[in-house]
Amino acid sequence: MTQPVLRVLREEWADPSVPLPSYETAGAAGADLRANLLAEDREEGIEIQPLHRVIVPTGLRVEIPEGFEMQIRPRSGLALKHGLSLPNTPGTIDSDYRGPLGVLLTVIGTDPVTIRHGERIAQAIVAPVVQARFQQAATLSDTVRGTGGFGSTGRG
């Protein structure tokens, strides 16, 4: 499979010293996304109160090749240390979206979290997309699991 190329456009207001998304190690699946805050927020950052939601700007717009999507996922260290997560994880950026790339963050811990300018706030996974056809049916095939839903396969 050929490596997809994502074209990235910085917003006019964005700080060009904030790095573009990048993979921190050779084996990383996710490219780190950084907060690129508005000029008035850069010095103090953006504080997120517990259970509140904030869209943190990246200062970027992306052009994702057709047949791919960008999934936005939490960074595990921020989730563990600060309770910082994404309420819609994974978030999906479709290949036909050209608007601003913001990261929807929430704090599921007990203390507020301040997002600093240039801080790594999430990771982006670029993945292939398959669109299925949906066809109405009168019956479905039988399986061993059958209609067993949440928790039906047991614990452990």
TIMI-795043 format. One record per residue (C-alpha): residue in one letter; x, y, z. Coordinates in Angstrom, 2 decimals, always signed. Layout:
<pt><rest>A</rest><xx>X</xx><yy>Y</yy><zz>Z</zz></pt>
...
end
This chain:
<pt><rest>M</rest><xx>+0.00</xx><yy>+0.00</yy><zz>+0.00</zz></pt>
<pt><rest>T</rest><xx>+1.33</xx><yy>+3.43</yy><zz>-0.90</zz></pt>
<pt><rest>Q</rest><xx>+1.83</xx><yy>+5.92</yy><zz>+1.88</zz></pt>
<pt><rest>P</rest><xx>-0.96</xx><yy>+8.54</yy><zz>+1.74</zz></pt>
<pt><rest>V</rest><xx>+0.06</xx><yy>+12.19</yy><zz>+1.67</zz></pt>
<pt><rest>L</rest><xx>-2.01</xx><yy>+14.67</yy><zz>+3.67</zz></pt>
<pt><rest>R</rest><xx>-1.79</xx><yy>+18.25</yy><zz>+2.53</zz></pt>
<pt><rest>V</rest><xx>-1.77</xx><yy>+20.68</yy><zz>+5.47</zz></pt>
<pt><rest>L</rest><xx>-2.72</xx><yy>+24.36</yy><zz>+5.40</zz></pt>
<pt><rest>R</rest><xx>-2.01</xx><yy>+26.66</yy><zz>+8.35</zz></pt>
<pt><rest>E</rest><xx>-4.71</xx><yy>+29.13</yy><zz>+9.31</zz></pt>
<pt><rest>E</rest><xx>-3.66</xx><yy>+32.76</yy><zz>+8.74</zz></pt>
<pt><rest>W</rest><xx>-3.72</xx><yy>+33.45</yy><zz>+12.49</zz></pt>
<pt><rest>A</rest><xx>-1.77</xx><yy>+30.30</yy><zz>+13.44</zz></pt>
<pt><rest>D</rest><xx>+1.70</xx><yy>+30.42</yy><zz>+14.98</zz></pt>
<pt><rest>P</rest><xx>+4.07</xx><yy>+28.93</yy><zz>+12.35</zz></pt>
<pt><rest>S</rest><xx>+6.55</xx><yy>+27.87</yy><zz>+15.05</zz></pt>
<pt><rest>V</rest><xx>+4.14</xx><yy>+25.15</yy><zz>+16.24</zz></pt>
<pt><rest>P</rest><xx>+5.22</xx><yy>+21.94</yy><zz>+14.47</zz></pt>
<pt><rest>L</rest><xx>+2.98</xx><yy>+20.13</yy><zz>+12.00</zz></pt>
<pt><rest>P</rest><xx>+1.61</xx><yy>+16.73</yy><zz>+13.11</zz></pt>
<pt><rest>S</rest><xx>+4.45</xx><yy>+14.26</yy><zz>+13.48</zz></pt>
<pt><rest>Y</rest><xx>+5.22</xx><yy>+10.72</yy><zz>+14.54</zz></pt>
<pt><rest>E</rest><xx>+7.44</xx><yy>+10.76</yy><zz>+17.62</zz></pt>
<pt><rest>T</rest><xx>+8.95</xx><yy>+7.28</yy><zz>+17.02</zz></pt>
<pt><rest>A</rest><xx>+9.48</xx><yy>+5.04</yy><zz>+13.99</zz></pt>
<pt><rest>G</rest><xx>+6.81</xx><yy>+2.59</yy><zz>+15.17</zz></pt>
<pt><rest>A</rest><xx>+4.19</xx><yy>+5.17</yy><zz>+16.19</zz></pt>
<pt><rest>A</rest><xx>+0.71</xx><yy>+4.63</yy><zz>+14.74</zz></pt>
<pt><rest>G</rest><xx>-0.47</xx><yy>+8.12</yy><zz>+15.67</zz></pt>
<pt><rest>A</rest><xx>+0.93</xx><yy>+11.50</yy><zz>+14.69</zz></pt>
<pt><rest>D</rest><xx>+0.83</xx><yy>+13.99</yy><zz>+17.55</zz></pt>
<pt><rest>L</rest><xx>-1.42</xx><yy>+17.02</yy><zz>+17.14</zz></pt>
<pt><rest>R</rest><xx>-0.48</xx><yy>+20.21</yy><zz>+18.98</zz></pt>
<pt><rest>A</rest><xx>-2.54</xx><yy>+23.06</yy><zz>+20.38</zz></pt>
<pt><rest>N</rest><xx>-2.04</xx><yy>+26.20</yy><zz>+18.32</zz></pt>
<pt><rest>L</rest><xx>-3.88</xx><yy>+28.74</yy><zz>+20.42</zz></pt>
<pt><rest>L</rest><xx>-5.25</xx><yy>+32.10</yy><zz>+19.41</zz></pt>
<pt><rest>A</rest><xx>-2.88</xx><yy>+34.99</yy><zz>+20.20</zz></pt>
<pt><rest>E</rest><xx>-4.95</xx><yy>+36.09</yy><zz>+23.22</zz></pt>
<pt><rest>D</rest><xx>-4.77</xx><yy>+32.57</yy><zz>+24.77</zz></pt>
<pt><rest>R</rest><xx>-1.10</xx><yy>+31.76</yy><zz>+24.12</zz></pt>
<pt><rest>E</rest><xx>+0.38</xx><yy>+33.13</yy><zz>+27.33</zz></pt>
<pt><rest>E</rest><xx>-2.13</xx><yy>+31.71</yy><zz>+29.84</zz></pt>
<pt><rest>G</rest><xx>-3.41</xx><yy>+28.70</yy><zz>+27.90</zz></pt>
<pt><rest>I</rest><xx>-6.96</xx><yy>+27.34</yy><zz>+27.93</zz></pt>
<pt><rest>E</rest><xx>-8.27</xx><yy>+25.92</yy><zz>+31.19</zz></pt>
<pt><rest>I</rest><xx>-10.75</xx><yy>+23.03</yy><zz>+30.95</zz></pt>
<pt><rest>Q</rest><xx>-12.92</xx><yy>+22.40</yy><zz>+34.01</zz></pt>
<pt><rest>P</rest><xx>-13.88</xx><yy>+18.82</yy><zz>+34.97</zz></pt>
<pt><rest>L</rest><xx>-16.70</xx><yy>+17.44</yy><zz>+32.78</zz></pt>
<pt><rest>H</rest><xx>-16.65</xx><yy>+20.49</yy><zz>+30.49</zz></pt>
<pt><rest>R</rest><xx>-15.88</xx><yy>+20.29</yy><zz>+26.78</zz></pt>
<pt><rest>V</rest><xx>-13.65</xx><yy>+22.63</yy><zz>+24.78</zz></pt>
<pt><rest>I</rest><xx>-12.58</xx><yy>+22.61</yy><zz>+21.14</zz></pt>
<pt><rest>V</rest><xx>-8.84</xx><yy>+23.32</yy><zz>+21.16</zz></pt>
<pt><rest>P</rest><xx>-7.57</xx><yy>+24.73</yy><zz>+17.86</zz></pt>
<pt><rest>T</rest><xx>-4.63</xx><yy>+23.22</yy><zz>+15.99</zz></pt>
<pt><rest>G</rest><xx>-4.36</xx><yy>+26.12</yy><zz>+13.54</zz></pt>
<pt><rest>L</rest><xx>-4.55</xx><yy>+23.61</yy><zz>+10.68</zz></pt>
<pt><rest>R</rest><xx>-6.79</xx><yy>+22.47</yy><zz>+7.87</zz></pt>
<pt><rest>V</rest><xx>-6.08</xx><yy>+19.14</yy><zz>+6.20</zz></pt>
<pt><rest>E</rest><xx>-6.73</xx><yy>+17.54</yy><zz>+2.83</zz></pt>
<pt><rest>I</rest><xx>-7.11</xx><yy>+13.81</yy><zz>+3.39</zz></pt>
<pt><rest>P</rest><xx>-6.91</xx><yy>+11.64</yy><zz>+0.27</zz></pt>
<pt><rest>E</rest><xx>-10.15</xx><yy>+10.01</yy><zz>-0.88</zz></pt>
<pt><rest>G</rest><xx>-10.43</xx><yy>+6.50</yy><zz>+0.55</zz></pt>
<pt><rest>F</rest><xx>-8.87</xx><yy>+7.52</yy><zz>+3.90</zz></pt>
<pt><rest>E</rest><xx>-10.00</xx><yy>+9.13</yy><zz>+7.14</zz></pt>
<pt><rest>M</rest><xx>-8.19</xx><yy>+10.73</yy><zz>+10.05</zz></pt>
<pt><rest>Q</rest><xx>-9.14</xx><yy>+9.41</yy><zz>+13.48</zz></pt>
<pt><rest>I</rest><xx>-8.47</xx><yy>+11.69</yy><zz>+16.45</zz></pt>
<pt><rest>R</rest><xx>-7.63</xx><yy>+9.82</yy><zz>+19.66</zz></pt>
<pt><rest>P</rest><xx>-6.54</xx><yy>+10.76</yy><zz>+23.18</zz></pt>
<pt><rest>R</rest><xx>-2.92</xx><yy>+10.64</yy><zz>+24.25</zz></pt>
<pt><rest>S</rest><xx>-2.60</xx><yy>+7.92</yy><zz>+26.88</zz></pt>
<pt><rest>G</rest><xx>-0.23</xx><yy>+9.86</yy><zz>+29.15</zz></pt>
<pt><rest>L</rest><xx>-2.57</xx><yy>+12.86</yy><zz>+29.35</zz></pt>
<pt><rest>A</rest><xx>-5.51</xx><yy>+10.55</yy><zz>+30.06</zz></pt>
<pt><rest>L</rest><xx>-3.63</xx><yy>+8.77</yy><zz>+32.87</zz></pt>
<pt><rest>K</rest><xx>-2.00</xx><yy>+11.79</yy><zz>+34.49</zz></pt>
<pt><rest>H</rest><xx>-4.72</xx><yy>+14.42</yy><zz>+34.04</zz></pt>
<pt><rest>G</rest><xx>-7.96</xx><yy>+12.67</yy><zz>+33.06</zz></pt>
<pt><rest>L</rest><xx>-7.84</xx><yy>+14.47</yy><zz>+29.69</zz></pt>
<pt><rest>S</rest><xx>-9.82</xx><yy>+12.68</yy><zz>+27.00</zz></pt>
<pt><rest>L</rest><xx>-11.99</xx><yy>+13.11</yy><zz>+23.93</zz></pt>
<pt><rest>P</rest><xx>-15.75</xx><yy>+12.75</yy><zz>+24.48</zz></pt>
<pt><rest>N</rest><xx>-16.27</xx><yy>+11.39</yy><zz>+20.95</zz></pt>
<pt><rest>T</rest><xx>-13.27</xx><yy>+9.13</yy><zz>+20.74</zz></pt>
<pt><rest>P</rest><xx>-12.24</xx><yy>+8.36</yy><zz>+18.17</zz></pt>
<pt><rest>G</rest><xx>-13.25</xx><yy>+11.51</yy><zz>+16.36</zz></pt>
<pt><rest>T</rest><xx>-13.41</xx><yy>+11.14</yy><zz>+12.60</zz></pt>
<pt><rest>I</rest><xx>-12.24</xx><yy>+13.67</yy><zz>+10.02</zz></pt>
<pt><rest>D</rest><xx>-13.67</xx><yy>+12.72</yy><zz>+6.62</zz></pt>
<pt><rest>S</rest><xx>-11.74</xx><yy>+13.08</yy><zz>+3.38</zz></pt>
<pt><rest>D</rest><xx>-14.14</xx><yy>+15.72</yy><zz>+2.08</zz></pt>
<pt><rest>Y</rest><xx>-13.86</xx><yy>+18.05</yy><zz>+5.12</zz></pt>
<pt><rest>R</rest><xx>-11.75</xx><yy>+21.17</yy><zz>+4.59</zz></pt>
<pt><rest>G</rest><xx>-12.62</xx><yy>+23.22</yy><zz>+7.68</zz></pt>
<pt><rest>P</rest><xx>-10.49</xx><yy>+24.01</yy><zz>+10.74</zz></pt>
<pt><rest>L</rest><xx>-9.07</xx><yy>+21.04</yy><zz>+12.61</zz></pt>
<pt><rest>G</rest><xx>-10.02</xx><yy>+21.37</yy><zz>+16.26</zz></pt>
<pt><rest>V</rest><xx>-9.70</xx><yy>+18.76</yy><zz>+19.00</zz></pt>
<pt><rest>L</rest><xx>-12.70</xx><yy>+18.30</yy><zz>+21.28</zz></pt>
<pt><rest>L</rest><xx>-11.30</xx><yy>+17.74</yy><zz>+24.78</zz></pt>
<pt><rest>T</rest><xx>-12.87</xx><yy>+17.02</yy><zz>+28.15</zz></pt>
<pt><rest>V</rest><xx>-11.54</xx><yy>+16.41</yy><zz>+31.65</zz></pt>
<pt><rest>I</rest><xx>-12.88</xx><yy>+13.24</yy><zz>+33.26</zz></pt>
<pt><rest>G</rest><xx>-10.73</xx><yy>+13.75</yy><zz>+36.34</zz></pt>
<pt><rest>T</rest><xx>-11.46</xx><yy>+15.94</yy><zz>+39.37</zz></pt>
<pt><rest>D</rest><xx>-9.08</xx><yy>+18.85</yy><zz>+38.68</zz></pt>
<pt><rest>P</rest><xx>-9.05</xx><yy>+21.47</yy><zz>+35.91</zz></pt>
<pt><rest>V</rest><xx>-6.43</xx><yy>+21.02</yy><zz>+33.18</zz></pt>
<pt><rest>T</rest><xx>-4.68</xx><yy>+23.89</yy><zz>+31.38</zz></pt>
<pt><rest>I</rest><xx>-3.78</xx><yy>+23.35</yy><zz>+27.74</zz></pt>
<pt><rest>R</rest><xx>-0.61</xx><yy>+25.23</yy><zz>+26.81</zz></pt>
<pt><rest>H</rest><xx>+0.28</xx><yy>+26.69</yy><zz>+23.44</zz></pt>
<pt><rest>G</rest><xx>+2.24</xx><yy>+24.13</yy><zz>+21.37</zz></pt>
<pt><rest>E</rest><xx>+1.41</xx><yy>+21.23</yy><zz>+23.72</zz></pt>
<pt><rest>R</rest><xx>+0.74</xx><yy>+17.79</yy><zz>+22.24</zz></pt>
<pt><rest>I</rest><xx>-2.98</xx><yy>+17.24</yy><zz>+22.89</zz></pt>
<pt><rest>A</rest><xx>-4.12</xx><yy>+14.26</yy><zz>+20.79</zz></pt>
<pt><rest>Q</rest><xx>-2.96</xx><yy>+11.84</yy><zz>+18.14</zz></pt>
<pt><rest>A</rest><xx>-4.14</xx><yy>+11.42</yy><zz>+14.57</zz></pt>
<pt><rest>I</rest><xx>-4.41</xx><yy>+8.00</yy><zz>+12.95</zz></pt>
<pt><rest>V</rest><xx>-4.77</xx><yy>+7.89</yy><zz>+9.16</zz></pt>
<pt><rest>A</rest><xx>-6.73</xx><yy>+4.81</yy><zz>+8.12</zz></pt>
<pt><rest>P</rest><xx>-8.31</xx><yy>+3.40</yy><zz>+4.96</zz></pt>
<pt><rest>V</rest><xx>-12.09</xx><yy>+3.61</yy><zz>+4.66</zz></pt>
<pt><rest>V</rest><xx>-14.44</xx><yy>+1.04</yy><zz>+3.14</zz></pt>
<pt><rest>Q</rest><xx>-17.96</xx><yy>+2.17</yy><zz>+2.37</zz></pt>
<pt><rest>A</rest><xx>-20.50</xx><yy>-0.64</yy><zz>+2.55</zz></pt>
<pt><rest>R</rest><xx>-23.88</xx><yy>-1.02</yy><zz>+0.86</zz></pt>
<pt><rest>F</rest><xx>-26.81</xx><yy>-1.50</yy><zz>+3.22</zz></pt>
<pt><rest>Q</rest><xx>-29.48</xx><yy>-3.91</yy><zz>+2.02</zz></pt>
<pt><rest>Q</rest><xx>-32.72</xx><yy>-4.70</yy><zz>+3.79</zz></pt>
<pt><rest>A</rest><xx>-33.19</xx><yy>-8.42</yy><zz>+4.57</zz></pt>
<pt><rest>A</rest><xx>-36.06</xx><yy>-10.58</yy><zz>+5.83</zz></pt>
<pt><rest>T</rest><xx>-33.72</xx><yy>-12.75</yy><zz>+7.96</zz></pt>
<pt><rest>L</rest><xx>-30.11</xx><yy>-12.88</yy><zz>+9.11</zz></pt>
<pt><rest>S</rest><xx>-27.80</xx><yy>-15.90</yy><zz>+9.21</zz></pt>
<pt><rest>D</rest><xx>-27.38</xx><yy>-17.81</yy><zz>+12.49</zz></pt>
<pt><rest>T</rest><xx>-24.15</xx><yy>-17.67</yy><zz>+14.54</zz></pt>
<pt><rest>V</rest><xx>-22.96</xx><yy>-19.29</yy><zz>+17.76</zz></pt>
<pt><rest>R</rest><xx>-23.32</xx><yy>-15.98</yy><zz>+19.59</zz></pt>
<pt><rest>G</rest><xx>-26.73</xx><yy>-15.22</yy><zz>+18.13</zz></pt>
<pt><rest>T</rest><xx>-28.46</xx><yy>-12.25</yy><zz>+19.72</zz></pt>
<pt><rest>G</rest><xx>-26.21</xx><yy>-12.06</yy><zz>+22.80</zz></pt>
<pt><rest>G</rest><xx>-25.37</xx><yy>-8.39</yy><zz>+23.34</zz></pt>
<pt><rest>F</rest><xx>-23.43</xx><yy>-6.40</yy><zz>+25.93</zz></pt>
<pt><rest>G</rest><xx>-21.57</xx><yy>-8.74</yy><zz>+28.28</zz></pt>
<pt><rest>S</rest><xx>-22.89</xx><yy>-11.91</yy><zz>+26.67</zz></pt>
<pt><rest>T</rest><xx>-19.42</xx><yy>-13.39</yy><zz>+26.07</zz></pt>
<pt><rest>G</rest><xx>-18.50</xx><yy>-13.23</yy><zz>+29.75</zz></pt>
<pt><rest>R</rest><xx>-15.78</xx><yy>-11.54</yy><zz>+31.70</zz></pt>
<pt><rest>G</rest><xx>-12.02</xx><yy>-12.08</yy><zz>+31.60</zz></pt>
end
